[in-house]
Amino acid sequence: MSAYLGELAALATATMWSFSSIAFTFGGRRVGSVVVNRTRLAMAVLLIGAMHWVLYGRPFPWDAGPQPFFWLALSGFVGLVIGDGMLFQSYVLVGARIGVLLLSLSPIFSALLAWIFLHETLTLPELGAMALALGGVTWVVLERSKGAVEAPREGRNYGLGILFGVGAAACQAIGLVLSKPGLANGFPALSATMIRMFTSMVAIWLIAAATGTAGQTIRRVRADRRAAQAILIGSIVGPFLGVWLSLVAIQAARVGIASTLIAMTPVITLPLVPIAFKERVSLRAVLGTLVAMAGVALMILM
Protein backbone atom coordinates (compact mmCIF):
# COMPACT_ATOMS: atom_id res chain seq x y z
CA MET A 1 0.00 0.00 0.00
CA SER A 2 2.92 2.34 0.69
CA ALA A 3 3.75 2.21 -3.04
CA TYR A 4 0.43 3.94 -3.70
CA LEU A 5 0.51 6.33 -0.74
CA GLY A 6 0.46 9.46 -2.89
CA GLU A 7 -2.40 8.24 -5.08
CA LEU A 8 -4.48 7.12 -2.08
CA ALA A 9 -3.85 10.45 -0.34
CA ALA A 10 -5.02 12.27 -3.48
CA LEU A 11 -8.24 10.25 -3.60
CA ALA A 12 -8.77 10.87 0.12
CA THR A 13 -8.25 14.58 -0.56
CA ALA A 14 -10.99 14.53 -3.19
CA THR A 15 -13.32 12.75 -0.76
CA MET A 16 -12.64 15.23 2.05
CA TRP A 17 -13.21 18.19 -0.25
CA SER A 18 -16.47 16.63 -1.45
CA PHE A 19 -17.83 16.50 2.09
CA SER A 20 -16.52 19.99 2.86
CA SER A 21 -18.26 21.38 -0.24
CA ILE A 22 -21.59 20.14 1.14
CA ALA A 23 -20.93 21.72 4.54
CA PHE A 24 -19.73 24.99 3.03
CA THR A 25 -22.80 25.12 0.79
CA PHE A 26 -25.04 25.02 3.86
CA GLY A 27 -22.97 27.69 5.56
CA GLY A 28 -22.64 29.83 2.44
CA ARG A 29 -26.39 29.91 1.89
CA ARG A 30 -26.79 31.40 5.35
CA VAL A 31 -23.91 33.87 5.66
CA GLY A 32 -22.37 34.13 2.18
CA SER A 33 -19.35 32.59 0.46
CA VAL A 34 -16.93 35.40 1.33
CA VAL A 35 -17.64 34.98 5.05
CA VAL A 36 -17.22 31.21 4.71
CA ASN A 37 -13.89 31.62 2.91
CA ARG A 38 -12.44 33.85 5.61
CA THR A 39 -13.85 31.89 8.53
CA ARG A 40 -12.79 28.46 7.28
CA LEU A 41 -9.15 29.54 7.05
CA ALA A 42 -9.20 30.88 10.61
CA MET A 43 -10.80 27.67 11.92
CA ALA A 44 -8.41 25.49 9.94
CA VAL A 45 -5.39 27.30 11.38
CA LEU A 46 -6.65 26.60 14.91
CA LEU A 47 -7.26 22.93 14.10
CA ILE A 48 -3.96 22.41 12.32
CA GLY A 49 -2.09 24.33 15.02
CA ALA A 50 -3.57 22.09 17.72
CA MET A 51 -2.66 18.94 15.81
CA HIS A 52 0.84 20.28 15.14
CA TRP A 53 1.25 21.00 18.86
CA VAL A 54 0.22 17.45 19.78
CA LEU A 55 2.54 15.80 17.25
CA TYR A 56 5.54 18.13 17.33
CA GLY A 57 5.29 19.93 20.67
CA ARG A 58 4.71 23.37 19.18
CA PRO A 59 1.79 24.98 17.32
CA PHE A 60 3.89 26.33 14.45
CA PRO A 61 7.02 25.05 12.67
CA TRP A 62 9.24 27.94 13.76
CA ASP A 63 12.35 25.99 12.80
CA ALA A 64 11.35 25.75 9.13
CA GLY A 65 14.14 27.07 6.98
CA PRO A 66 13.67 30.21 4.89
CA GLN A 67 13.48 28.27 1.63
CA PRO A 68 10.63 25.87 2.61
CA PHE A 69 8.78 28.72 4.32
CA PHE A 70 9.04 30.95 1.26
CA TRP A 71 7.80 28.33 -1.20
CA LEU A 72 4.97 27.13 1.03
CA ALA A 73 3.81 30.65 1.88
CA LEU A 74 3.87 31.59 -1.80
CA SER A 75 2.02 28.38 -2.63
CA GLY A 76 -0.67 29.16 -0.07
CA PHE A 77 -1.12 32.74 -1.23
CA VAL A 78 -1.44 31.75 -4.88
CA GLY A 79 -3.68 28.73 -4.30
CA LEU A 80 -5.76 29.59 -1.23
CA VAL A 81 -6.07 33.37 -1.45
CA ILE A 82 -5.87 34.33 -5.13
CA GLY A 83 -7.12 31.03 -6.56
CA ASP A 84 -10.11 30.65 -4.25
CA GLY A 85 -11.00 34.30 -4.70
CA MET A 86 -11.04 33.90 -8.48
CA LEU A 87 -13.04 30.69 -8.20
CA PHE A 88 -15.78 32.28 -6.10
CA GLN A 89 -15.97 35.21 -8.50
CA SER A 90 -16.28 32.76 -11.38
CA TYR A 91 -19.22 31.14 -9.59
CA VAL A 92 -20.90 34.54 -9.36
CA LEU A 93 -20.40 35.44 -13.02
CA VAL A 94 -20.94 32.13 -14.85
CA GLY A 95 -22.49 29.81 -12.25
CA ALA A 96 -21.14 26.93 -10.21
CA ARG A 97 -21.42 24.32 -12.97
CA ILE A 98 -19.13 26.16 -15.40
CA GLY A 99 -16.85 27.30 -12.56
CA VAL A 100 -16.26 23.74 -11.33
CA LEU A 101 -15.74 22.53 -14.89
CA LEU A 102 -13.08 25.17 -15.47
CA LEU A 103 -11.39 24.29 -12.18
CA SER A 104 -11.12 20.68 -13.34
CA LEU A 105 -8.60 21.93 -15.93
CA SER A 106 -6.08 22.28 -13.10
CA PRO A 107 -4.35 18.91 -13.74
CA ILE A 108 -3.49 20.02 -17.26
CA PHE A 109 -1.80 23.13 -15.91
CA SER A 110 -0.11 21.04 -13.19
CA ALA A 111 1.31 18.52 -15.64
CA LEU A 112 2.61 21.27 -17.93
CA LEU A 113 4.19 23.20 -15.06
CA ALA A 114 5.74 20.04 -13.58
CA TRP A 115 7.14 19.13 -17.00
CA ILE A 116 8.66 22.60 -17.43
CA PHE A 117 9.94 23.32 -13.92
CA LEU A 118 10.20 19.96 -12.11
CA HIS A 119 11.32 17.85 -15.09
CA GLU A 120 8.58 15.29 -14.41
CA THR A 121 7.29 13.17 -17.26
CA LEU A 122 4.08 11.32 -18.01
CA THR A 123 4.00 8.19 -20.15
CA LEU A 124 1.54 7.85 -23.03
CA PRO A 125 -0.66 5.33 -21.13
CA GLU A 126 -0.73 7.65 -18.13
CA LEU A 127 -1.76 10.54 -20.36
CA GLY A 128 -4.52 8.35 -21.78
CA ALA A 129 -5.75 7.43 -18.30
CA MET A 130 -5.65 11.09 -17.30
CA ALA A 131 -7.71 12.00 -20.37
CA LEU A 132 -10.23 9.27 -19.53
CA ALA A 133 -10.58 10.49 -15.96
CA LEU A 134 -10.90 14.13 -16.98
CA GLY A 135 -13.37 13.15 -19.70
CA GLY A 136 -15.58 11.49 -17.12
CA VAL A 137 -15.36 14.53 -14.84
CA THR A 138 -16.23 16.87 -17.70
CA TRP A 139 -19.18 14.73 -18.78
CA VAL A 140 -20.57 14.62 -15.26
CA VAL A 141 -20.11 18.30 -14.46
CA LEU A 142 -21.54 19.50 -17.77
CA GLU A 143 -24.73 17.55 -17.16
CA ARG A 144 -24.94 18.28 -13.45
CA SER A 145 -26.86 21.55 -13.06
CA LYS A 146 -30.39 21.04 -14.27
CA GLY A 147 -32.64 23.44 -12.49
CA ALA A 148 -29.74 25.63 -11.39
CA VAL A 149 -29.66 29.30 -12.18
CA GLU A 150 -26.79 29.98 -14.54
CA ALA A 151 -25.47 33.27 -15.78
CA PRO A 152 -26.34 34.24 -19.37
CA ARG A 153 -23.68 33.14 -21.85
CA GLU A 154 -23.06 36.53 -23.35
CA GLY A 155 -21.56 39.89 -22.56
CA ARG A 156 -18.46 41.05 -20.75
CA ASN A 157 -19.33 39.44 -17.40
CA TYR A 158 -19.51 35.96 -18.91
CA GLY A 159 -16.11 36.38 -20.53
CA LEU A 160 -14.66 37.60 -17.24
CA GLY A 161 -16.21 34.63 -15.46
CA ILE A 162 -14.50 32.25 -17.87
CA LEU A 163 -11.19 34.03 -17.32
CA PHE A 164 -11.63 33.86 -13.54
CA GLY A 165 -12.41 30.13 -13.75
CA VAL A 166 -9.36 29.40 -15.89
CA GLY A 167 -7.31 31.61 -13.59
CA ALA A 168 -8.53 29.64 -10.57
CA ALA A 169 -7.48 26.38 -12.23
CA ALA A 170 -4.09 27.83 -13.08
CA CYS A 171 -3.63 29.17 -9.54
CA GLN A 172 -4.48 25.79 -8.03
CA ALA A 173 -1.94 24.13 -10.31
CA ILE A 174 0.71 26.77 -9.61
CA GLY A 175 0.07 26.41 -5.88
CA LEU A 176 0.61 22.66 -6.05
CA VAL A 177 3.82 23.02 -8.06
CA LEU A 178 5.14 25.76 -5.77
CA SER A 179 4.58 23.53 -2.74
CA LYS A 180 6.86 20.82 -4.17
CA PRO A 181 10.19 22.57 -3.32
CA GLY A 182 8.84 23.35 0.15
CA LEU A 183 8.21 19.65 0.71
CA ALA A 184 11.73 18.62 -0.31
CA ASN A 185 13.99 16.61 2.01
CA GLY A 186 11.06 15.03 3.82
CA PHE A 187 9.59 18.24 5.26
CA PRO A 188 6.49 17.18 7.26
CA ALA A 189 3.25 17.62 5.33
CA LEU A 190 1.42 18.85 8.45
CA SER A 191 4.03 21.55 9.03
CA ALA A 192 3.77 22.55 5.39
CA THR A 193 -0.01 22.72 5.71
CA MET A 194 0.31 24.95 8.77
CA ILE A 195 2.61 27.37 6.95
CA ARG A 196 0.34 27.54 3.90
CA MET A 197 -2.83 28.00 5.96
CA PHE A 198 -1.41 30.51 8.44
CA THR A 199 0.14 32.77 5.82
CA SER A 200 -3.03 32.58 3.71
CA MET A 201 -5.20 33.40 6.73
CA VAL A 202 -3.05 36.42 7.58
CA ALA A 203 -3.23 37.64 3.99
CA ILE A 204 -6.99 37.21 3.59
CA TRP A 205 -7.78 38.90 6.93
CA LEU A 206 -5.42 41.77 6.16
CA ILE A 207 -7.40 42.26 2.96
CA ALA A 208 -10.64 42.14 4.98
CA ALA A 209 -9.28 44.73 7.42
CA ALA A 210 -8.12 46.96 4.58
CA THR A 211 -11.58 46.85 3.00
CA GLY A 212 -13.36 47.42 6.32
CA THR A 213 -15.27 44.11 6.27
CA ALA A 214 -13.46 42.13 8.98
CA GLY A 215 -15.87 43.14 11.75
CA GLN A 216 -18.90 42.35 9.62
CA THR A 217 -17.55 38.86 8.94
CA ILE A 218 -17.13 38.13 12.65
CA ARG A 219 -20.58 39.47 13.53
CA ARG A 220 -22.35 37.40 10.88
CA VAL A 221 -20.73 34.16 12.02
CA ARG A 222 -21.44 34.84 15.70
CA ALA A 223 -25.09 35.60 14.92
CA ASP A 224 -25.72 32.31 13.07
CA ARG A 225 -24.80 29.22 15.08
CA ARG A 226 -25.92 26.73 12.43
CA ALA A 227 -23.73 28.41 9.84
CA ALA A 228 -20.81 28.40 12.26
CA GLN A 229 -21.30 24.66 12.88
CA ALA A 230 -21.41 23.93 9.15
CA ILE A 231 -18.25 25.97 8.57
CA LEU A 232 -16.51 24.15 11.43
CA ILE A 233 -17.39 20.73 9.98
CA GLY A 234 -16.29 21.85 6.54
CA SER A 235 -13.05 23.23 7.97
CA ILE A 236 -12.23 19.91 9.64
CA VAL A 237 -12.68 17.78 6.52
CA GLY A 238 -11.61 20.41 3.96
CA PRO A 239 -8.88 22.94 4.79
CA PHE A 240 -7.64 20.74 7.67
CA LEU A 241 -7.67 17.10 6.53
CA GLY A 242 -8.10 17.83 2.83
CA VAL A 243 -5.19 20.23 2.39
CA TRP A 244 -2.96 18.10 4.64
CA LEU A 245 -3.69 15.02 2.51
CA SER A 246 -3.16 17.00 -0.70
CA LEU A 247 0.37 17.85 0.40
CA VAL A 248 0.99 14.20 1.28
CA ALA A 249 -0.18 13.36 -2.24
CA ILE A 250 2.12 15.93 -3.85
CA GLN A 251 5.02 14.75 -1.68
CA ALA A 252 4.56 11.06 -2.47
CA ALA A 253 3.29 11.15 -6.07
CA ARG A 254 3.99 13.05 -9.25
CA VAL A 255 2.18 16.36 -9.52
CA GLY A 256 0.25 15.52 -12.69
CA ILE A 257 -1.10 12.24 -11.33
CA ALA A 258 -1.90 13.62 -7.87
CA SER A 259 -3.71 16.69 -9.18
CA THR A 260 -5.76 14.57 -11.60
CA LEU A 261 -6.94 12.31 -8.78
CA ILE A 262 -7.74 15.35 -6.64
CA ALA A 263 -9.82 16.63 -9.56
CA MET A 264 -12.25 13.75 -8.92
CA THR A 265 -13.93 15.98 -6.31
CA PRO A 266 -16.94 16.89 -8.53
CA VAL A 267 -17.55 13.22 -9.29
CA ILE A 268 -17.31 12.08 -5.68
CA THR A 269 -19.61 14.93 -4.66
CA LEU A 270 -22.32 13.73 -7.03
CA PRO A 271 -23.70 10.82 -4.94
CA LEU A 272 -23.75 13.10 -1.88
CA VAL A 273 -26.10 15.57 -3.59
CA PRO A 274 -29.29 13.42 -3.38
CA ILE A 275 -28.68 12.88 0.33
CA ALA A 276 -27.87 16.49 1.19
CA PHE A 277 -30.13 18.38 -1.21
CA LYS A 278 -32.73 15.79 -2.32
CA GLU A 279 -31.71 16.13 -5.97
CA ARG A 280 -32.00 13.28 -8.50
CA VAL A 281 -28.83 11.86 -10.08
CA SER A 282 -29.25 10.92 -13.74
CA LEU A 283 -28.00 7.85 -15.60
CA ARG A 284 -25.54 10.06 -17.47
CA ALA A 285 -24.08 11.18 -14.15
CA VAL A 286 -23.65 7.56 -13.05
CA LEU A 287 -22.00 6.57 -16.34
CA GLY A 288 -19.72 9.57 -16.18
CA THR A 289 -18.71 8.59 -12.67
CA LEU A 290 -17.85 5.06 -13.84
CA VAL A 291 -15.76 6.44 -16.72
CA ALA A 292 -13.88 8.78 -14.39
CA MET A 293 -13.28 6.06 -11.82
CA ALA A 294 -11.98 3.76 -14.58
CA GLY A 295 -9.41 6.40 -15.41
CA VAL A 296 -8.50 6.71 -11.74
CA ALA A 297 -8.04 2.94 -11.41
CA LEU A 298 -5.81 2.84 -14.49
CA MET A 299 -3.60 5.61 -13.16
CA ILE A 300 -3.16 3.82 -9.83
CA LEU A 301 -2.41 0.44 -11.42
CA MET A 302 0.14 1.76 -13.94
N, C-alpha and C positions, 0 to 999 in steps of 0.2 A: 504493500500500500504506500510505503514511503516513496516509491518511484513515481507515484502519481499525486504526491502531496500538493504540488502547485495547482494541478487541474482540479482536484477535489476542493481545494480552498477557493478556487474561482467559482465553482458551482455553488458552494456554500455561500459565497458572497452574493451571487445572484438571488439565492433563496432568501437571505436576510433582507436584501433590498426590496424584494417583492413584498414581504410582510411589512416592512417599514413604509412602503408606498401606500398601503392600505391605511395604516395608522395616521400617516401624515395627511392623507386625503380627508379623514374625519376631522382632524385638527384644523386643516386649512379651510374647510368649509365653515368653520366656526369663527376663526380669528384671522384668516388670510394667510397666503403662502409666504409673504415677506416675514411676518411674525414667526411663522413656523421655521423658516430658514435660519433666522437669528437665534431662536430659542433652542433649536436642536443642537447647534454647535456648542452653545453654553452648557447644555445638559451633558453632551457627549464628552466634553473636556472634564467635567466633574467625574463621570463614570470611568473614563480612561485613566484619569489621575489617581482615582482610588485603587483601581486594579494595578496600576504601575507601582503604587506604594506598597501594596501587598506582596507583589512579586519581586520587586527590586529595592524595597526599603526607602524609597523616595518618590514623591508624586511626579517629578519631572526629570528627564535625563539631562541633568546639568553638565555631566561629563562628556556629552556628545561633542565631538570635534567640530571645528568651524565648517569643514567641508560637508559632512553629513547634514548638519543643521541648515546650511545654506540651501542645499539641494532639496531637502524635505520641506523647508519653509516655502521655497519657491514653488514646489510641486503643489502644496496645499493652497497657496494663493491662486495659482492658475486654475487648478481643478475645482476647489471647493468654494472659492469666492467669485472669481470671474466666470468660470464655467457654469456653476449653478445659477448665477444671476442671469446669464444669457439664456439658459434653459427655461427658467421661469418666464422670462420676457417672451420667448418663443411660444410658450403655452398661451400667453395672453393674445398674441398677434395672429397665430395660425391654428391654435387649438392643441390639445394634448396629444391627439392621435398623430398628427404630423410632427409635433415636437419630439415625441418618443421615437418615431421612425427615423428622424434625422440624427438623434443621439445614437441610434444603433449603427451609424456609420463609424463610430469611434474606433473599432478594431482595424478598419482600413487605414486610418491615420496612424494608429499605434504601430502596425506592421511596417508602414513606410518609414516612420520615424526611427524605429528600432533598426531597420535595414540601413538607414543613412548614418545614424549616430552610434548605435551599439553593435553594428556589424553582425546582427542576427540574421539568420536565413530561414526561409520556409520552403519545404519540399513541395513538389507539384501535388502529390496526394494530400498534403496538409492544406494547401491552398484550395483544393477541391472540396475538402471537408469543411473548411471555413466558409466557402461559398454556399454550400448546402445548408449549413447552420444559419447563416445570415439570410439566405433565401426563405427559410422557414419563418424566421423572425419577421421579415418584411411582409410576408404573406399574411401572417397573423395580425400584425399591427395595422396594416392597411384595411383589413376587414373589420377590425375591432373598434367601432365607434358609432354604430348605428344608434340613432336617437340622441347622439351628443350634439351640442351646439358648436359648430366649427366656424372659424372666421371666413369671410368671403375670399375666394381665390382671385383677387384682383387688387390693383392699387398698390401704393407705396408701402403700406403697412404689411401686406402679405409678403412682399419681397424682403422687407426688413426681418419679418418673422423667420423666413427661410434662412437668411444670413445668420440670425441669432442661433437657430437650431444647428446649423453646420458649425458655427463658432463654438457652441457648447460641446459638440462631438470632438472637435479639434482640441479644445481645452482639456477635456477628459483624457484624451490620448496623450497630449503633451504632459499633463500632470503625472500620468503613469510612467512615462519615459523618464521624466525628471526625477522621479522617486528612485529609479534604479541605481544611480550612483550613490544616493544616500543610504541604500541598503547593502552596499558593498561590504566585504569583510565580515559578514555575519552580523551586521547591526540588527538588534532585536526589532521585530516588526511592531511590537507594542510601543516601544520607545519612538519609533518612526511615526506611528499613528499619533502619539501624543504631540510630537513636534508639529506635524501637519495640522492637527485640529486646533491646537492652542494658537498658533500663529494666524490661522484662518479666522478663529474666533475674535482675536484682537483686531484684525483688519476689518472684519465686517461690523463690529461694534464701534470702532472708530468712525467708520463711514456713517453709521446710524447717529452717532453723537454729532458729527459734522453737519448732518442734514436735519438735526433737531427732532428725530423720531425715536430715540432710544427710550425715553420715558413712556411714550405711548405704547411701545412694544411690551414693556414690563407690565403696565397697567392692564392691557388686554389679556395677557396670560393669567395674571392674578385674579381677574374677574371671571374667568371661565375655567372651572375646575376640570370639566370633562375634556376640554381642549388640551389642558395641561397634561392630563393623564395620557391622552392619545400621543402627544408629542414625546412624553417620557418613554412610552413603549416603543415608539418609532425610533427614538434616539438610542435605545438599548440594542435593538436588532439592526439598525441602519448605520449611523455614523460611528457607533461603538464597535459592535461585532462585525458589521459589514466592511467597514474601511480597514479594520485590523486584518480580516481575512483577505481582503484585496491585496494588501501589501505582502502577506504570506505568499499569495499566488504569484505576484510579480517577482518575489525573491526566489521562488522555487521553480518557476516555469518561465518560458519565453514570453515576452510581452505580447506578441501577436496572438498566441494561443490563449493566454490568460484573459486578455481583454475580450476575445471572442466568446469565451465561456461566460464571462461576466455579462456580456450583452444578451444572455438568455433571460434577463430579468423580465422583459415584457411577456415572454412566453410562460414563465413560471407564475407570473401574476395572474394570468388568464383564468386558471381554475379557481383562484381565490375570489374572483369577482362575483360569481353567483352566490357564494356564501356571504360575502360582505355587503353586496349591493343588490342582491336578488335580480341579477341580470342573466339572461340566457346566453349560453355559449354555443355557437353554431358548429356544424360539421366541418366547415372550412377551418375554423379555429382549431378544432381537434386535429385535423389532418396537418395543418401547419405546425402544430406542436410536435407531432410525430416526426415530421421532416426535420425540424430543428434539432430534436433530440437525437435523431440518427446522425446528424452532422457532429453533434457533441460526442457521441459514442465513438465515432470514427477518429476524432481528434485524440481522444484519450487512449485508444487502442494502438494508434500508430507509434 
